[in-house]
Amino acid sequence: MPKVRKGVVQIRFEILEYLYYEVEPQPRTHIWRRATTMSYDDFQKHLVYLIEKCLITAQKSGKLVITAEGRSVYDKLRAILSSIL
């Protein structure tokens, strides 16, 4: 069976989901390894988008955390995705 390619929304949702449930700030590489199966370069593009949209933020240490807005978007996406999947 061919491998199903994930869409942009699903990839970003999975990154938000990982950070949503992680209490402590997370290093980029940790998120990349645990939340995705893509190349690091592709992962970085999604992080840039999420940071630009203020859904995640980088701390001075470089570790990432989900913002209040990111939590809200995740909650909304989870509700919508569960109704259509």
C-alpha positions in Angstrom: 0.0 0.0 0.0 1.4 3.4 -0.9 2.4 5.8 1.9 -0.2 8.5 2.4 1.2 12.0 2.3 0.1 14.3 5.2 -1.3 17.7 4.4 -0.1 21.0 5.7 -2.9 21.3 8.2 -2.3 17.8 9.6 1.5 18.4 10.0 1.0 21.7 11.8 -1.8 20.2 13.9 0.6 17.4 15.0 3.3 19.9 16.0 0.8 22.0 18.0 -0.5 18.8 19.5 2.9 17.7 20.7 3.5 21.1 22.3 0.0 21.3 23.7 0.6 18.2 25.9 4.3 19.0 26.8 4.4 21.1 29.9 8.1 22.1 29.6 9.6 24.0 26.7 11.0 21.7 24.0 14.1 21.8 21.8 13.4 22.0 18.0 15.1 18.7 17.3 13.1 17.0 20.0 9.8 18.2 18.5 11.0 17.2 15.0 11.8 13.7 16.1 8.7 13.1 18.2 6.0 14.9 16.3 6.9 14.4 12.6 8.4 12.1 10.1 9.7 14.7 7.7 13.0 16.1 6.8 14.4 18.7 9.2 14.3 21.4 6.5 10.6 20.8 5.8 10.0 20.8 9.5 11.7 24.2 9.9 9.4 25.7 7.3 6.4 24.7 9.3 7.9 26.1 12.5 8.6 29.4 10.8 4.9 29.6 9.8 3.7 28.7 13.3 6.0 31.3 14.9 4.9 34.0 12.4 1.3 33.2 13.3 2.2 33.5 17.0 1.0 29.9 17.7 4.3 28.9 19.1 7.1 31.0 20.5 10.9 30.5 21.0 12.2 31.3 24.4 15.7 32.9 25.0 17.0 29.3 25.5 15.8 28.5 21.9 13.3 26.0 23.2 9.7 26.2 21.9 6.4 26.5 23.7 2.8 26.8 22.5 1.2 30.2 23.1 -2.3 30.8 24.4 -3.4 31.5 20.8 -1.8 28.2 19.7 -3.8 26.3 22.4 -7.0 27.9 21.2 -6.3 27.0 17.6 -5.4 23.5 18.6 -8.7 23.1 20.5 -10.7 24.4 17.5 -8.8 22.2 15.1 -9.2 19.1 17.3 -13.0 19.7 17.5 -13.3 20.2 13.7 -11.0 17.4 12.6 -12.7 14.8 14.9 -16.0 15.6 13.3 -14.8 15.0 9.7 -12.3 12.1 10.2 
